């Protein structure tokens, strides 16, 4: 059984992470993978 | 619990009924024996009075025939020879001086007012002195002399006293017997009824395999137990069928939904996708997501509602969990212009499933986030009581009308539906299912204004024991 929030809880946290990590950076580290979630990597494929 | 049941005996209808019967039996015995006593007494005194009257009449006749000497002779004759046992005679002059008879002094002060006067005679028989009660009747003869005829009642009085003692013993013993019978009757009845109640409580708390005891006496209780057991069998079978159907439906839905989602996702990844197609596919994907979520929630509710006790309960610190959840949701709340605060007592441990409890807090928080307008506030609190932990999530939003609060725990009872607010209508039913699973009490009440959801969880046993220990130490 998994824990299942229905609000945009994860999106909000990701956007905060993006603010903290990727703001102003040349290459963003946090990427959205459609249908799966988010990934932390240097280069987008 | 045990104590309560023992005192509970006095509170059973069986006990009240048997006490009522005891009282009726007592009353009946008292009336029967009491009237027998009174009747016997009146027969005895009636007999005595009849004899006295007969003798008086015959002595009066004697006076008419042969005057005072004749009466004197007759009295002496009766005393000496054929007088009945215990007979008392006296003939006295108008000044109550004795002329004849076996009484030495006139026993009354003048003429007695009572038609059946009673007095006592002290007699000195060889060996001992004794007092005899005498019932008498007095006539004034035409010449002014007084004639008294009486009967020694000591024999009858003894008889009456014996009867009295027997009556009292009879009443006492029958009250005792009826009381004992009533007590044991009601005790046995109450025990059988409480057996039934206990079993029902166990079945309600999830031990569905339990059945009422059939003793084999084939009395009305066995008949009741047998019918209730048949009902339970049928219910269990229906539940099993329903659950099997539900499970297979859910599983049959899950796989195709998942495939559907994967394919739609693949469509969205196509490089040459026309923009006119992308938009409807994306919104369909969101619908599929919603469907999957509803299905998952339904499965969770079904599992929680099945009444099966928690698979592997573990100690969960509710205070810590509540603070974590509040921290997790704080950014979401801030984004919506709400203030989310948490005040939790620490070290509040309950037995349960951490993930389910997190889901419960999540659903309550999301409910508040959904309904409370910008500028509002939400507060999460965990309070530790003697043997319970109260988890309270309150807000100052629009709240919920009373009738909605009552049915909010039922599946799909989405209250106050508003456009733009997404919801499966299952959030609070999952909350109430999880609460039930943790033997917790869920109450939704008005926060004036807003909603106050309170989940009262029983503390883990070790905690209760520790609390009572520390209380007794400090006392």
Interface residues (C-beta under 8 A of the other chain):
Chain A: X1 X2 X3 X4 X5 X6 X7 X8 X9 X12 X13 X16 X34 X35
Chain B: X261 X262 X265 X268 X269 X285 X293 X296 X297 X300 X303 X328 X329 X331 X332 X335 X355 X356 X358 X359 X362 X366 X369 X370 X422 X423 X424 X427
